[in-house]
Amino acid sequence: MSSLTFSHTVTERFLRYVTIDTQSDPESPRSPSTEKQKDLGRVLVTELKAIGVADAHLDDYGYVYGTIPANTDKKVPVICFCSHMDTSPDVTGKDVKPQLWKNYRGGDIALPGDPSQVIRFAEHPALKNQIGNDIITTDGTTLLGADNKAGVAEIMDAAYFFINNPDVKHGTIKILFTPDEEIGRGVDNVDLKKLGADFGYTMDGESAGSVEDETFSADGATITINGVSAHPGYAKGKMEHAIKIAAAIVERLPKEGCSPETTSGKQGFLHPIGIEGALEQATLSFIVRDFTEEGLKEKEALLETIVKDVMKDYPRSTYNFEVREQYRNMKQVIDRHPHILEYAIEAIRRAGLRPMRTAIRGGTDGSRLSFMGLPCPNIFAGEHAFHSRLEWVSRQDMEKAVQTIVHLAMIWEEKA
């Protein structure tokens, strides 16, 4: 496998892409939620066409599609590689000024645009594996956008490799770049029939060598409190304040073992994400996360028990408790197709890395794609400290991700 020669242009692509602001907006009803995501989409289509992906195009919803035709006589399943173009609404993605720290020697990295932003070696254990590598950060005033423009750059670089190395045999490869993943709408308008893939891989993971076949299962919960209003000067024995009821519910949430700040690994949580209202009516919004359906139901039952207990102190007030499904643990689907994961693990080995099978304390486009009929585990892109001004990625990890994509396509052809 060492005979393959790669171009090492993934970093150049990445540095171009991160300067394009593609932040998504959860408050927008449009699709894509922000038109500026199409700015990157148009760049990608132009580049794909330039390297020979003839059918590359951007649709009205902001999705980029492209096909690299098979160059083998074997009947090989059609494989899709997918990354998202948007960046998180949590931190601005405008005017990103990437910084390249060559031959990292260890220690803290103080970001020049805001000296208070320091990537501390002690707080980022993954840095110990980066000694001698080239690290890319922001200047500290924005996020970087490695989540997920690292994945975009890696897929683009792999496409360039396939087109320019026709002797490397592979089946049909589909390319998909999505908008709005960061706000949970990444595959709302994807056209799977047009995509025409049998299996997929998102390139949206963290440390080099990791492959993820498991995500949280996720629900949203909304509690609407209907209190009793009265003139505050004459409210004794009459008023039941909806905001105070909502505050009492939040106060009674478990402090240990059921919140994001006190859980890790395979532990789930109840997490309030919004509270709004006035005296007469207030609304509490929650996200509920667990790796099992049973765990979700237990947490939702716990939340409603808390609500009922609080409401006993407000006998003339009422509440409405609504739960809606968001996404489910893709492991339920991936386990029915174990070879998808086996091939990914072998590709990571061939790229010279030690495979690490991990679970995501979150979701990806692959979660929903899997349940829509496109089984889709997640492979590392090399991104770290995402959704923050301390976000970073290394050139070498991105290059290993490109190699993993290439080996993976080769393995599917070999096994056909």
C-alpha positions as a printed Julia matrix, in Angstrom:
416×3 Matrix{Float64}:
   0.0    0.0     0.0
   2.94   2.34    0.47
   3.34   2.51   -3.32
   0.42   4.94   -3.55
   1.56   8.52   -4.06
  -0.64  11.27   -2.63
  -0.63  14.93   -3.59
  -0.61  16.45   -0.06
  -2.91  19.26   -1.24
  -5.62  18.73    1.37
  -4.26  21.54    3.57
  -4.33  24.04    0.71
  -7.97  23.15    0.06
  -8.84  23.39    3.74
  -7.24  26.82    4.13
  -9.33  28.07    1.2
 -12.6   26.66    2.47
 -12.4   27.96    6.05
 -12.25  31.57    4.86
 -15.79  31.22    3.44
 -18.41  31.96    6.11
 -20.97  29.12    6.12
 -22.52  29.48    9.56
 -26.02  28.0     9.76
 -28.91  29.64   11.61
 -31.35  27.63   13.79
 -33.85  30.52   13.79
 -34.18  30.59   10.01
 -37.09  28.67    8.44
 -35.35  28.51    5.05
 -33.42  25.61    3.53
 -30.53  26.1     3.53
 -30.93  28.23    6.64
 -28.37  30.72    5.3
 -27.71  31.48    1.62
 -23.99  31.96    2.34
 -23.58  28.19    2.68
 -24.09  28.06   -1.08
 -20.97  30.23   -1.5
 -18.84  27.26   -0.5
 -21.09  24.9    -2.47
 -20.43  26.85   -5.67
 -16.67  26.77   -5.06
 -16.77  23.01   -4.54
 -18.79  22.4    -7.71
 -16.34  24.51   -9.73
 -13.39  22.58   -8.3
 -15.06  19.19   -8.83
 -15.81  20.01  -12.47
 -12.23  21.22  -12.95
 -10.81  17.88  -11.8
 -13.22  15.91  -13.99
 -16.35  15.21  -11.92
 -18.66  16.01  -14.8
 -22.03  15.77  -13.04
 -21.1   17.91  -10.01
 -23.89  20.35   -9.16
 -25.44  22.45   -6.38
 -29.19  22.15   -5.87
 -31.65  24.75   -4.6
 -31.46  23.37   -1.05
 -27.69  23.82   -0.87
 -26.59  20.19   -1.41
 -23.59  19.37   -3.58
 -23.72  16.08   -5.5
 -21.06  14.45   -7.65
 -20.09  11.06   -9.1
 -16.74   9.43   -9.74
 -17.57   6.56  -12.15
 -16.37   3.02  -11.5
 -13.22   1.9   -13.3
 -13.6   -1.82  -12.65
 -15.58  -4.62  -14.31
 -16.62  -5.96  -10.91
 -20.09  -5.29   -9.54
 -19.21  -3.1    -6.55
 -21.74  -1.47   -4.17
 -22.01   2.3    -4.69
 -20.27   4.11   -1.81
 -20.96   7.7    -0.73
 -18.55   9.95    1.16
 -20.33  12.8     2.95
 -19.36  15.93    4.9
 -21.25  19.06    5.92
 -20.38  22.55    4.78
 -21.94  24.62    7.56
 -20.27  25.69   10.79
 -21.76  25.96   14.25
 -23.96  28.91   15.28
 -22.22  28.83   18.68
 -19.21  30.92   17.58
 -18.8   33.3    14.65
 -17.35  31.86   11.44
 -16.88  35.2     9.7
 -13.41  36.44    8.7
 -11.61  33.27    9.81
  -7.86  33.85    9.85
  -6.24  30.39    9.95
  -2.8   30.07   11.56
  -0.32  27.34   10.56
   2.03  26.22   13.33
   4.71  24.14   11.63
   6.61  21.37   13.4
   4.72  21.65   16.69
   7.1   20.95   19.57
   4.57  20.67   22.4
   3.37  23.2    24.94
   0.57  25.76   24.89
  -0.49  27.64   21.75
  -1.47  31.28   22.4
  -3.66  32.53   19.57
  -2.44  35.88   18.22
  -5.79  37.62   17.6
  -6.89  37.25   21.23
  -4.12  36.39   23.73
  -6.75  35.21   26.25
  -7.46  32.28   23.92
  -4.86  29.61   24.65
  -4.89  25.98   23.51
  -3.36  24.48   26.63
  -1.38  21.28   26.28
  -2.67  20.03   29.62
  -6.3   20.5    28.56
  -5.99  19.02   25.06
  -4.53  15.52   25.52
  -4.7   14.84   21.76
  -1.85  17.32   21.3
   0.63  14.81   22.69
   0.17  12.82   19.47
   0.96  15.86   17.32
   4.63  16.45   18.17
   6.43  17.26   14.9
   3.16  17.8    13.02
   1.79  21.01   11.52
  -1.16  22.39   13.52
  -3.81  24.69   12.06
  -5.73  26.99   14.43
  -7.66  30.25   14.21
  -6.29  33.57   15.44
  -8.62  33.21   18.46
 -11.39  35.57   17.29
 -13.51  32.96   15.46
 -13.95  29.23   15.24
 -11.83  27.45   12.63
 -14.42  25.4    10.79
 -12.48  22.14   10.8
 -15.9   20.8    11.81
 -16.52  19.93    9.04
 -14.45  21.63    6.35
 -11.65  19.23    7.19
 -13.94  16.44    5.99
 -14.91  18.44    2.91
 -11.25  19.03    2.01
 -10.41  15.37    2.56
 -13.17  14.13    0.27
 -12.18  16.7    -2.36
  -8.54  15.6    -2.17
  -9.53  11.94   -2.44
 -11.65  12.79   -5.5
  -8.6   14.46   -7.05
  -6.57  11.32   -6.33
  -9.08   8.96   -7.93
  -9.41  11.05  -11.09
  -5.63  11.29  -11.48
  -4.87   7.64  -10.65
  -7.09   5.58  -12.96
  -4.98   2.48  -12.26
  -6.39   2.44   -8.68
  -9.51   0.3    -9.03
 -12.77   1.29   -7.36
 -16.53   1.09   -7.82
 -18.82   4.08   -8.32
 -18.14   6.76   -5.7
 -20.75   9.35   -4.78
 -19.87  12.68   -3.19
 -22.36  14.5    -0.96
 -21.83  17.81    0.82
 -24.71  18.92    3.04
 -25.88  22.21    4.61
 -27.33  22.78    8.08
 -25.93  19.71    9.86
 -25.03  21.81   12.89
 -28.69  22.74   13.44
 -29.99  19.18   12.96
 -31.35  19.65    9.44
 -28.44  18.24    7.45
 -30.43  15.64    5.51
 -33.91  17.21    5.57
 -33.92  17.7     1.8
 -31.34  15.22    0.56
 -32.39  13.28   -2.56
 -31.28   9.72   -1.83
 -32.75   8.44   -5.09
 -30.63  10.89   -7.04
 -27.62  10.08   -4.86
 -28.02   6.4    -5.66
 -25.62   5.04   -3.03
 -25.8    1.67   -1.25
 -23.63   2.56    1.75
 -22.04   5.74    3.04
 -19.41   7.2     5.33
 -19.47  10.65    6.94
 -16.0   12.18    7.38
 -16.77  14.12   10.56
 -14.91  12.45   13.43
 -12.19  13.57   15.78
  -8.88  11.79   16.45
  -6.94  10.12   13.65
  -7.79   6.42   13.5
 -11.24   6.68   15.04
 -14.35   5.19   13.46
 -17.75   5.63   15.05
 -20.7    3.3    14.56
 -22.77   4.53   17.47
 -24.44   7.83   18.36
 -26.81   9.1    20.97
 -30.49   8.52   20.46
 -32.15  11.91   20.78
 -35.52  13.4    21.66
 -36.7   16.92   22.33
 -39.11  17.69   25.16
 -41.26  20.79   25.57
 -43.1   21.67   28.77
 -45.73  24.41   28.59
 -46.83  25.81   31.96
 -50.15  27.62   32.27
 -50.08  29.64   35.47
 -52.69  31.87   37.1
 -52.35  35.63   36.68
 -53.46  38.31   39.11
 -52.67  41.93   39.83
 -49.41  41.83   41.8
 -50.83  44.24   44.4
 -53.7   41.86   45.16
 -52.13  38.52   44.3
 -51.95  36.86   47.7
 -53.51  33.41   47.52
 -54.35  33.89   43.86
 -51.26  34.2    41.65
 -49.4   31.1    40.43
 -46.44  32.43   38.44
 -45.58  30.33   35.35
 -41.94  31.48   35.28
 -41.46  30.5    38.94
 -43.02  27.1    38.25
 -40.61  26.62   35.34
 -37.67  27.69   37.55
 -38.73  25.17   40.22
 -38.69  22.39   37.61
 -35.16  23.3    36.52
 -34.02  23.51   40.14
 -35.18  19.94   40.82
 -33.26  18.38   37.93
 -30.65  15.85   39.12
 -27.34  17.55   39.85
 -25.24  14.41   39.3
 -25.38  11.7    36.65
 -28.05  13.18   34.39
 -26.64  16.46   33.08
 -24.03  17.15   30.35
 -21.58  18.63   32.86
 -21.59  15.5    35.06
 -21.74  12.67   32.47
 -19.37  10.99   30.03
 -18.95   7.77   28.06
 -22.24   5.92   27.63
 -24.16   8.06   30.14
 -27.1   10.09   28.84
 -28.61  13.31   30.14
 -31.53  15.74   30.45
 -30.49  19.2    29.29
 -32.61  22.39   29.41
 -31.84  24.49   26.34
 -34.43  27.25   26.62
 -36.86  28.97   28.95
 -39.2   31.76   27.96
 -42.51  33.18   29.04
 -44.35  35.51   31.35
 -46.59  35.32   34.42
 -49.42  33.42   32.76
 -47.51  31.03   30.51
 -43.94  29.78   30.28
 -42.21  27.2    28.07
 -39.25  24.97   28.94
 -37.33  23.25   26.16
 -35.13  20.2    26.77
 -32.95  17.84   24.78
 -32.88  14.25   26.03
 -29.95  12.0    25.12
 -29.09   8.34   25.72
 -27.57   5.45   23.79
 -30.65   3.27   24.27
 -34.38   3.72   23.77
 -34.91   2.5    27.33
 -32.57   5.18   28.66
 -34.46   7.88   26.77
 -37.8    6.72   28.14
 -36.45   6.59   31.7
 -35.17  10.17   31.49
 -38.39  11.44   29.96
 -40.39   9.69   32.69
 -38.09  11.23   35.32
 -38.64  14.68   33.83
 -42.41  14.32   33.85
 -42.31  13.0    37.43
 -40.42  16.16   38.43
 -43.01  18.31   36.66
 -45.92  16.54   38.36
 -44.25  16.87   41.74
 -43.68  20.61   41.28
 -47.23  21.15   40.04
 -48.62  19.81   43.34
 -47.63  23.16   44.86
 -49.63  25.01   42.19
 -53.04  23.3    42.2
 -54.8   25.75   39.86
 -52.07  25.7    37.2
 -51.75  23.16   34.39
 -49.01  21.89   32.13
 -48.55  20.19   28.76
 -45.68  17.72   28.26
 -44.67  16.96   24.67
 -41.87  14.69   23.43
 -40.73  14.53   19.8
 -38.2   12.2    18.23
 -35.03  13.8    16.8
 -32.72  10.95   15.76
 -31.78   7.43   16.8
 -28.57   5.52   17.51
 -27.26   4.46   14.1
 -25.78   1.31   15.66
 -29.22  -0.29   15.25
 -28.7   -0.09   11.47
 -24.91  -0.48   11.21
 -24.98  -3.76   13.17
 -27.04  -5.3    10.36
 -24.18  -4.58    7.92
 -20.98  -5.4     9.86
 -18.77  -5.37    6.76
 -19.22  -1.58    6.43
 -17.35  -1.12    9.68
 -14.86  -3.94    9.02
 -13.8   -2.32    5.75
 -13.37   1.06    7.45
 -11.19  -0.47   10.17
  -9.04  -2.2     7.55
  -8.69   1.04    5.55
  -7.51   2.88    8.68
  -4.91   0.14    9.24
  -3.71   0.42    5.64
  -3.3    4.15    6.14
  -0.8    3.3     8.9
  -2.99   4.09   11.88
  -4.32   2.13   14.84
  -8.12   1.86   14.5
 -10.21   3.04   17.44
 -13.9    2.16   17.54
 -15.75   4.78   19.54
 -19.23   6.17   20.2
 -20.34   9.74   19.5
 -21.88  11.72   22.34
 -23.96  13.5    19.74
 -25.27  12.84   16.26
 -24.15  13.2    12.66
 -25.82  13.28    9.27
 -24.98   9.57    9.31
 -27.43   8.97   12.16
 -30.43   9.99   10.09
 -29.05   8.74    6.78
 -28.74   5.27    8.32
 -32.44   5.23    9.21
 -33.35   6.68    5.8
 -31.83   3.62    4.12
 -28.17   4.61    3.71
 -26.13   2.87    6.46
 -23.48   5.43    7.28
 -20.83   5.19   10.05
 -18.52   8.11   10.82
 -14.78   8.25   10.11
 -12.24  10.66   11.62
 -11.59  14.0     9.94
  -9.02  15.13   12.54
 -11.04  18.0    14.02
 -10.58  18.95   17.7
 -12.17  21.43   20.15
 -14.95  22.08   17.66
 -17.58  24.8    18.22
 -14.96  26.95   19.95
 -12.26  29.52   19.27
  -9.71  26.88   20.3
 -10.59  24.57   17.41
  -7.63  22.93   15.69
  -6.64  20.24   13.2
  -3.32  18.88   11.98
  -2.14  18.62    8.39
  -0.91  15.07    8.91
  -4.25  13.87   10.3
  -6.1   15.3     7.32
  -3.67  13.57    4.96
  -4.25  10.26    6.78
  -8.0   10.76    6.34
  -7.51  11.18    2.57
  -5.52   7.95    2.51
  -8.25   6.2     4.51
 -10.9    7.23    1.96
  -8.77   5.92   -0.92
  -7.99   2.61    0.79
 -11.64   2.2     1.73
 -12.81   2.52   -1.88
 -10.1    0.07   -2.94
 -11.19  -2.44   -0.28
 -14.82  -2.35   -1.46
 -13.58  -3.16   -4.97
 -11.29  -5.94   -3.74
 -14.05  -7.59   -1.72
 -16.67  -7.42   -4.48
